[in-house]
Amino acid sequence: MLAVFDQKVAKSPEELRAPAAEGRDGSDRLMDHFAAAWDGAVVVSFGLAGGMAYTLEKQNPLLPPRDRGPFPASQVVRDLGGNFAFVLFDRSSNSTFIAADANGSVPFFWGADSEDHLVLSDDVDIVKKGCGKSFAPFPKGCFYTTSGGLQSFEHPLNG
């Protein structure tokens, strides 16, 4: 899985940005590299907002509990069972919802590319290629939204 978002959609955290770091590819080259590295990769462009790429080989259906009412995002993610890392993009509102399980069972990384796009992937080599040294593991037990930034769902008051 690979997701690259423009700053207007999802700002990369300041801690992930390295000034004028070398060895970082732009988002278009990163998408091309992902498609070349994985047979049958599907690449979806969101225009200026960014894009995503994935392979059917690594897909694992996530079955959330039935919705019984409006719950805060932290509770919805906390109630998910199993191992997960995912990226959701709502094109109508140009917003993201990104999360990783509390155990860190699924490898998941994020960083900032040379154009300060937010880059997310379960493939550390793809993130290194796109971000150079400007990347880190996505924090365990956390979610990121366009409107709220990074928050903990394991410890919501510490987010």
Secondary structure, DSSP 8 states (H G I E B T S, - for coil): -EEEE-TTT----GGG--TT-SS---HHHHHHHHHHHSTT-EEEE-GGGEEEEE-GGG----------S---HHHHHHT--S--EEEEEETTTTEEEEEE-TT--S--EEEE-TT--EEEES-HHHHHHHHTT-EEE--TTEEEETTTEEEESSSGGG-
